[in-house]
Amino acid sequence: MHRREALGRALAAGTIGLLSACGRHADSAARAARDISGLDSSRIAGVVRPATTAGVAAALRAWRGAVCIAGARFSMGGQTREPDALQFDLSGMDRMLRLDTAARTVRVQAGMHWRRLQALLDPHDLAIKVMQSYSNFSVGGSVSVNCHGRYVGEGAIAGTVRALQLVTAEGRVLELSRDRDPDLFGAALGGYGGLGVITEVELDLAHNARIGRQVAAVPLSEYPAWFRANVLGGRDVVMHNADLVPPDFDAPLAITWSRTDAPLTDARRLVPEGLDYSREQNLIWSATELPGGDALRDRYMTRRLLTEPRVIMRNCEASLDVASIEPRTRRVSTYLLQEYFIPMAAFDRFTARMRAILRAADADILNVSIRHAIADTTSLMRWADCDMFCFVLYHKQRTWQDARAASWTRALIDAALDHGGRYYLPYRLHATRQQFARAYPQANIFAAIKREIDPANRFRNLLWDRYLSVA
């Protein structure tokens, strides 16, 4: 029986029970599924939109074929897609289940977006401890890719996850933590939906402090020492990143946010949702498309950072909207991310090689943001075995130039691997299988865990299809 027919019959036979458990409608019609890149799509069997853990379990029992999982869909290489699979859209699972203000912990459904959670935490003067720089991502998706942010003294989000709930292929609901099945807990963090559906997450929180911005231009060769002295050595530092810009990528603009008692320059608690970012989008387009774009970037971006005082609440800086850096359209050009994690001692050698690769390829890089992450001791598929500098490349490419980008991307991956580093998995699947194996040797352990918990290999996506051997 064709998988779509099986789903249709299951829904027809038990529509009331399944849909009441899911809380939302299930769509069994085949459709094309995409992600944020817009570069390709997969024909999936249908979409189910559960609202509860019971709904997830019921849908898994009703559908016996392949399953893929989607949250906010910001991954860029098919991590939320699988041909002929049933896609679980968790966007309706967005409730806060428990908040302990004294212990600074919260438990939420995995489909909740960070921005919604921030709105619930802010009245209590609480903030998310580790998340991405933008607030549009889902909690479950962030945990599944084991994200990080700009938070100094922190690393991957895995270090802030107290517990999670995982629904297996057979519809069993498991509660996982460092004390309760720690091997499966560590494998699910950064597991990209390969082991089951994460339906709930319990997180550590932080205080919503007042923070002030300091910006400094630092010579590239001096940046590691400057970072150790001024950022790691700064008692009140909360966030930090340093931006490298084309064409030479040789002048880091170091941006540091530290706790302060200075008066607020912006009284907003959170960045409002739904703002018009056409000015920002036009500026990015102009800087990357028009003659003299580098001068425009320097005048309207760099100089403003260097001269404009800014004191805000932590939640305001953490609630940035990704729309502010989005293209107006992805029909002709698409904006993409890559990321490389490099041991701190290899900073100079890696940056020299990275700059040479980018200039030789004439890659259209908008900027390279340097962050820092401490070693991850929790997740299995970790990208930080030691303290790392994180190089986040934001680049632009024509929609028909993916093969060209693949070439210089593989060169950057080799550069990271040759210097004891790794590359990040949520992006385009340009790495070879050999590069993946070098970067993530623990994948064999992950595959063994997957064979045990998902013996029929039902939880699928293009990432694991390409790189993971579970036969």
C-alpha positions as CSV (number, residue, x, y, z in Angstrom):
1,M,0.0,0.0,0.0
2,H,1.3,3.5,-0.9
3,R,2.3,5.5,2.1
4,R,-0.1,8.4,1.3
5,E,-3.0,5.9,0.8
6,A,-2.1,4.3,4.2
7,L,-2.2,7.7,5.9
8,G,-5.5,8.6,4.2
9,R,-7.1,5.3,5.3
10,A,-5.8,5.8,8.8
11,L,-7.3,9.2,9.0
12,A,-10.6,8.1,7.4
13,A,-10.9,5.2,9.8
14,G,-10.1,7.2,13.0
15,T,-10.5,10.8,12.1
16,I,-12.3,11.9,15.3
17,G,-9.9,10.2,17.7
18,L,-6.7,11.2,15.8
19,L,-7.7,14.7,15.1
20,S,-8.9,15.4,18.6
21,A,-5.7,14.0,20.0
22,C,-3.7,16.1,17.6
23,G,-5.7,19.2,18.2
24,R,-5.1,20.4,14.6
25,H,-6.0,19.1,11.2
26,A,-3.9,16.5,9.3
27,D,-3.4,17.0,5.6
28,S,-2.7,13.7,3.7
29,A,-2.3,15.3,0.3
30,A,1.1,15.1,-1.2
31,R,2.9,18.5,-1.4
32,A,6.2,20.1,-2.0
33,A,8.1,21.0,1.2
34,R,10.8,23.7,1.3
35,D,13.0,25.4,3.8
36,I,14.3,29.0,4.2
37,S,16.9,28.7,1.4
38,G,14.3,28.2,-1.3
39,L,16.8,26.4,-3.4
40,D,15.1,23.0,-3.6
41,S,12.1,21.1,-2.4
42,S,10.9,17.6,-1.6
43,R,7.6,16.0,-2.4
44,I,6.3,14.7,1.0
45,A,3.3,12.5,1.8
46,G,1.5,15.1,3.9
47,V,1.6,17.2,7.0
48,V,0.2,16.6,10.5
49,R,0.0,19.5,13.0
50,P,-0.3,18.1,16.5
51,A,-1.0,20.3,19.5
52,T,0.0,17.9,22.3
53,T,2.4,15.1,23.0
54,A,-0.6,12.7,22.8
55,G,-1.4,14.0,19.4
56,V,2.2,13.3,18.2
57,A,2.1,9.7,19.6
58,A,-1.3,9.1,18.0
59,A,-0.2,10.3,14.6
60,L,3.0,8.1,14.8
61,R,0.9,5.1,15.5
62,A,-1.6,5.9,12.7
63,W,1.2,6.4,10.1
64,R,3.7,3.6,9.7
65,G,5.9,5.2,7.0
66,A,8.8,7.6,7.1
67,V,8.6,10.8,9.3
68,C,10.3,14.1,9.2
69,I,10.0,17.0,11.6
70,A,9.7,20.8,11.0
71,G,9.7,23.7,13.4
72,A,10.4,27.2,12.1
73,R,12.2,25.7,9.0
74,F,15.4,27.8,9.2
75,S,17.7,24.9,8.4
76,M,19.0,25.2,4.8
77,G,19.7,21.7,3.5
78,G,16.7,19.4,3.9
79,Q,17.0,18.7,7.6
80,T,13.2,19.0,7.9
81,R,12.4,17.1,4.7
82,E,12.2,13.6,3.4
83,P,10.6,12.4,0.1
84,D,7.3,10.6,0.7
85,A,7.5,11.1,4.4
86,L,4.8,12.5,6.7
87,Q,6.0,15.9,8.0
88,F,5.2,16.7,11.7
89,D,4.7,20.5,11.8
90,L,5.2,21.4,15.5
91,S,4.3,25.1,15.2
92,G,1.0,24.6,17.0
93,M,2.8,23.2,20.1
94,D,3.6,26.6,21.6
95,R,2.5,26.6,25.2
96,M,4.5,27.3,28.3
97,L,3.9,24.4,30.6
98,R,5.7,25.4,33.8
99,L,7.7,28.4,35.1
100,D,9.7,28.4,38.3
101,T,10.9,32.0,38.8
102,A,12.9,31.2,41.9
103,A,14.9,28.4,40.3
104,R,15.0,30.2,36.9
105,T,13.7,27.3,34.9
106,V,10.9,26.9,32.4
107,R,9.3,24.0,30.6
108,V,7.7,24.6,27.2
109,Q,6.3,22.7,24.2
110,A,8.9,22.3,21.5
111,G,7.1,24.3,18.8
112,M,7.3,27.5,20.8
113,H,9.3,30.3,19.1
114,W,11.9,32.1,21.2
115,R,10.1,35.5,20.7
116,R,6.8,34.1,22.2
117,L,8.7,32.7,25.2
118,Q,10.5,36.0,25.7
119,A,7.2,37.8,26.0
120,L,6.1,35.4,28.7
121,L,9.4,35.6,30.6
122,D,10.0,39.4,30.4
123,P,7.4,40.4,33.0
124,H,9.4,38.3,35.5
125,D,12.7,39.9,34.5
126,L,13.9,36.6,33.2
127,A,15.8,35.9,30.0
128,I,16.7,32.9,27.9
129,K,20.2,31.7,28.8
130,V,21.4,30.5,25.4
131,M,19.7,31.0,22.0
132,Q,20.5,32.2,18.6
133,S,21.0,35.9,17.8
134,Y,17.5,36.1,16.3
135,S,14.2,35.2,18.0
136,N,12.3,33.6,15.2
137,F,13.6,30.0,15.7
138,S,11.6,27.3,17.6
139,V,12.8,25.8,20.9
140,G,12.6,22.3,19.6
141,G,14.5,23.2,16.4
142,S,17.2,25.0,18.4
143,V,17.7,22.0,20.6
144,S,17.7,19.6,17.7
145,V,20.6,21.5,16.0
146,N,22.2,22.2,19.4
147,C,22.4,25.9,18.6
148,H,24.5,28.6,20.3
149,G,24.5,32.4,20.5
150,R,26.7,35.3,21.5
151,Y,26.6,34.6,25.2
152,V,30.0,34.8,26.9
153,G,30.9,32.0,29.2
154,E,28.3,29.7,27.6
155,G,28.4,27.3,24.7
156,A,25.8,25.1,23.0
157,I,22.2,25.2,24.2
158,A,22.7,21.6,25.4
159,G,24.4,23.0,28.5
160,T,21.1,24.7,29.5
161,V,18.7,21.9,28.8
162,R,17.5,20.2,32.0
163,A,15.2,17.7,30.5
164,L,13.2,16.9,27.3
165,Q,10.4,14.7,26.2
166,L,10.9,12.4,23.2
167,V,8.2,10.4,21.4
168,T,9.6,7.3,19.7
169,A,8.6,5.7,16.4
170,E,6.3,3.3,18.3
171,G,4.5,6.2,20.1
172,R,6.2,5.8,23.4
173,V,6.8,8.9,25.4
174,L,10.2,9.1,27.1
175,E,11.4,11.7,29.7
176,L,15.1,12.2,29.3
177,S,17.7,14.1,31.3
178,R,21.3,13.9,32.5
179,D,20.1,11.5,35.1
180,R,17.4,9.6,33.2
181,D,18.8,7.8,30.1
182,P,21.7,10.2,29.7
183,D,23.0,8.5,26.5
184,L,19.7,9.0,24.7
185,F,19.4,12.5,26.1
186,G,22.8,13.5,24.8
187,A,22.1,11.9,21.4
188,A,18.8,13.8,21.0
189,L,20.5,17.1,21.6
190,G,21.9,18.0,18.2
191,G,20.2,14.8,16.8
192,Y,18.3,16.7,14.0
193,G,15.1,14.7,14.5
194,G,16.8,11.4,13.8
195,L,15.7,9.6,17.0
196,G,12.1,10.8,17.6
197,V,9.9,13.9,18.1
198,I,11.0,16.2,20.8
199,T,7.7,17.6,22.2
200,E,8.7,19.3,25.4
201,V,11.9,21.0,26.7
202,E,12.9,22.2,30.1
203,L,15.5,25.0,30.2
204,D,17.7,27.0,32.6
205,L,17.1,30.8,32.5
206,A,19.0,33.9,33.2
207,H,18.4,37.4,34.7
208,N,17.2,40.1,32.2
209,A,20.0,42.5,32.9
210,R,20.5,46.1,31.6
211,I,23.4,45.9,29.1
212,G,25.5,48.6,27.3
213,R,27.3,48.2,24.0
214,Q,31.0,48.9,23.5
215,V,32.5,48.7,20.0
216,A,36.2,48.6,19.1
217,A,38.2,48.2,15.9
218,V,40.8,45.6,16.6
219,P,43.7,44.4,14.4
220,L,43.1,40.8,13.2
221,S,46.4,39.6,14.6
222,E,45.7,41.0,18.0
223,Y,42.1,39.8,18.3
224,P,42.7,36.5,20.3
225,A,44.7,38.3,22.9
226,W,42.3,41.2,23.0
227,F,39.4,38.8,23.4
228,R,41.0,37.0,26.3
229,A,41.8,40.3,28.1
230,N,38.6,42.3,27.4
231,V,35.9,39.7,26.9
232,L,36.8,36.5,28.8
233,G,38.5,38.7,31.4
234,G,35.5,41.0,31.7
235,R,33.4,40.3,34.8
236,D,30.2,41.9,33.5
237,V,30.3,40.8,29.8
238,V,27.1,39.2,28.6
239,M,27.4,39.0,24.8
240,H,30.1,39.4,22.3
241,N,30.8,39.0,18.6
242,A,33.3,40.5,16.2
243,D,32.5,41.1,12.5
244,L,34.8,40.7,9.6
245,V,33.7,42.4,6.3
246,P,34.7,42.1,2.7
247,P,36.8,42.4,0.7
248,D,39.8,41.7,3.0
249,F,38.2,40.3,6.2
250,D,41.1,41.7,8.2
251,A,39.7,44.3,10.5
252,P,37.4,42.8,13.3
253,L,34.8,45.2,14.6
254,A,34.4,43.9,18.2
255,I,31.0,44.4,19.7
256,T,30.6,43.7,23.4
257,W,27.5,44.0,25.6
258,S,28.1,44.3,29.4
259,R,25.9,44.7,32.4
260,T,25.6,48.4,33.3
261,D,23.7,50.8,35.5
262,A,23.7,53.5,32.9
263,P,20.4,55.0,31.7
264,L,18.6,53.2,29.0
265,T,18.9,54.7,25.5
266,D,16.0,52.6,24.3
267,A,13.2,51.8,26.8
268,R,11.6,49.0,24.8
269,R,11.6,45.7,26.7
270,L,11.4,43.6,23.5
271,V,11.8,44.4,19.8
272,P,8.1,44.7,18.6
273,E,7.0,42.0,16.2
274,G,6.0,42.8,12.6
275,L,8.2,45.9,12.0
276,D,9.0,47.1,8.5
277,Y,12.6,46.3,7.7
278,S,12.6,47.5,4.1
279,R,15.3,50.1,4.9
280,E,17.6,47.4,6.4
281,Q,16.9,45.1,3.5
282,N,17.6,47.8,0.9
283,L,20.9,48.7,2.6
284,I,22.1,45.1,2.5
285,W,21.1,44.9,-1.2
286,S,22.9,48.1,-2.0
287,A,26.0,47.1,-0.1
288,T,26.2,43.8,-2.1
289,E,24.9,44.9,-5.5
290,L,25.9,48.5,-6.2
291,P,29.3,50.0,-7.0
292,G,30.7,51.5,-3.9
293,G,28.8,49.0,-1.7
294,D,31.7,48.8,0.7
295,A,31.6,52.5,1.3
296,L,27.9,52.3,1.9
297,R,28.4,49.6,4.5
298,D,31.1,51.6,6.3
299,R,29.0,54.8,6.3
300,Y,25.6,53.4,7.4
301,M,26.6,50.3,9.4
302,T,30.2,50.4,10.8
303,R,30.3,54.1,11.7
304,R,26.9,53.9,13.3
305,L,28.1,51.1,15.6
306,L,31.2,53.0,16.5
307,T,29.5,56.3,17.4
308,E,26.0,55.5,18.6
309,P,25.7,54.8,22.4
310,R,23.3,52.1,23.2
311,V,22.0,50.8,26.6
312,I,19.1,48.4,26.5
313,M,17.6,45.4,28.3
314,R,19.1,42.0,27.5
315,N,15.7,40.8,26.2
316,C,15.5,43.6,23.7
317,E,18.9,42.6,22.1
318,A,17.9,39.0,22.2
319,S,14.5,39.6,20.5
320,L,15.9,40.6,17.1
321,D,13.9,39.7,14.0
322,V,15.6,37.7,11.2
323,A,13.5,39.8,8.8
324,S,16.0,42.6,9.3
325,I,18.7,40.7,7.4
326,E,16.4,38.9,4.9
327,P,16.5,39.6,1.2
328,R,13.4,41.2,-0.2
329,T,13.0,38.1,-2.4
330,R,14.9,34.8,-2.8
331,R,13.9,34.3,-6.4
332,V,17.1,35.5,-7.9
333,S,19.5,35.6,-4.9
334,T,19.3,33.7,-1.6
335,Y,21.1,34.4,1.6
336,L,22.7,31.5,3.4
337,L,24.7,30.7,6.5
338,Q,27.7,28.5,7.1
339,E,29.7,28.0,10.4
340,Y,33.0,26.7,11.4
341,F,34.3,25.9,14.9
342,I,38.0,26.4,15.5
343,P,40.1,25.7,18.6
344,M,41.2,29.0,20.0
345,A,44.9,28.3,19.4
346,A,44.3,27.9,15.7
347,F,42.7,31.3,15.2
348,D,45.5,32.9,13.2
349,R,46.1,29.9,10.9
350,F,42.5,29.3,10.2
351,T,41.7,33.0,9.5
352,A,44.6,33.2,7.0
353,R,43.4,30.2,5.1
354,M,39.7,31.3,5.2
355,R,40.5,34.7,3.8
356,A,42.6,33.2,1.0
357,I,39.7,30.8,0.1
358,L,37.0,33.5,0.1
359,R,39.1,35.9,-2.0
360,A,40.1,33.3,-4.5
361,A,36.5,32.1,-4.9
362,D,35.2,35.7,-5.1
363,A,32.5,34.5,-2.7
364,D,29.8,37.1,-2.1
365,I,30.1,37.3,1.7
366,L,28.1,39.8,3.6
367,N,30.0,39.3,6.8
368,V,31.8,36.8,9.0
369,S,30.7,37.0,12.6
370,I,33.2,35.6,15.2
371,R,31.7,34.2,18.5
372,H,33.1,32.0,21.3
373,A,31.7,28.9,22.8
374,I,33.0,26.8,25.8
375,A,33.4,23.0,25.4
376,D,30.2,21.0,25.2
377,T,30.2,18.0,27.6
378,T,26.5,17.1,27.2
379,S,25.6,16.3,23.6
380,L,26.8,13.3,21.6
381,M,27.1,15.0,18.2
382,R,28.9,17.9,19.7
383,W,30.7,20.5,17.6
384,A,32.9,21.8,20.5
385,D,35.2,19.3,22.2
386,C,37.1,22.3,23.6
387,D,36.7,26.0,23.8
388,M,36.1,27.3,20.3
389,F,36.0,30.4,18.2
390,C,32.9,30.2,16.0
391,F,33.0,31.7,12.5
392,V,29.5,32.4,11.1
393,L,29.6,33.2,7.4
394,Y,26.5,35.0,6.0
395,H,26.7,34.9,2.2
396,K,24.7,35.7,-0.8
397,Q,24.5,33.5,-3.9
398,R,22.4,33.4,-7.1
399,T,19.8,30.7,-6.9
400,W,21.5,28.9,-9.9
401,Q,25.0,28.9,-8.4
402,D,24.8,26.2,-5.7
403,A,27.5,24.0,-7.3
404,R,29.9,27.0,-7.3
405,A,29.3,27.6,-3.6
406,A,29.7,23.9,-2.9
407,S,33.3,24.1,-4.1
408,W,34.6,26.8,-1.9
409,T,32.5,25.5,1.0
410,R,34.3,22.1,0.9
411,A,37.6,24.0,0.9
412,L,36.5,25.9,4.0
413,I,35.5,22.6,5.6
414,D,38.9,21.1,4.9
415,A,40.5,24.2,6.4
416,A,38.5,23.8,9.6
417,L,39.2,20.1,9.8
418,D,42.9,20.5,9.2
419,H,43.1,22.9,12.2
420,G,41.3,20.6,14.6
421,G,37.9,22.2,14.0
422,R,34.5,21.2,12.7
423,Y,31.7,22.6,10.5
424,Y,28.0,23.0,11.5
425,L,25.3,20.7,10.2
426,P,22.1,22.8,9.8
427,Y,23.1,24.3,6.4
428,R,23.6,23.2,2.8
429,L,24.7,19.6,2.4
430,H,28.0,20.4,0.5
431,A,30.3,18.4,2.7
432,T,31.5,15.0,1.4
433,R,30.8,11.9,3.3
434,Q,34.5,11.7,4.1
435,Q,34.4,15.3,5.5
436,F,31.4,14.5,7.7
437,A,33.2,11.4,9.0
438,R,36.2,13.4,10.0
439,A,34.2,16.1,11.6
440,Y,31.8,13.8,13.5
441,P,33.5,10.5,14.3
442,Q,30.9,10.0,17.0
443,A,28.2,9.5,14.3
444,N,28.9,5.7,14.5
445,I,27.6,5.8,18.2
446,F,24.7,7.9,17.1
447,A,23.8,5.4,14.4
448,A,23.9,2.5,16.9
449,I,21.5,4.4,19.2
450,K,19.3,5.1,16.3
451,R,19.2,1.4,15.3
452,E,18.1,0.5,18.8
453,I,15.4,3.2,19.2
454,D,14.2,3.5,15.6
455,P,15.0,0.0,14.1
456,A,12.8,0.7,11.0
457,N,14.6,4.0,10.3
458,R,11.3,5.9,10.3
459,F,12.8,9.3,11.4
460,R,14.4,10.5,8.2
461,N,15.6,13.7,6.5
462,L,18.0,14.6,3.8
463,L,20.9,15.2,6.2
464,W,20.8,11.7,7.7
465,D,20.1,10.1,4.3
466,R,23.3,11.6,3.0
467,Y,25.7,11.0,5.8
468,L,24.4,8.4,8.3
469,S,24.8,4.7,7.8
470,V,22.1,2.9,9.9
471,A,21.8,-0.3,7.9
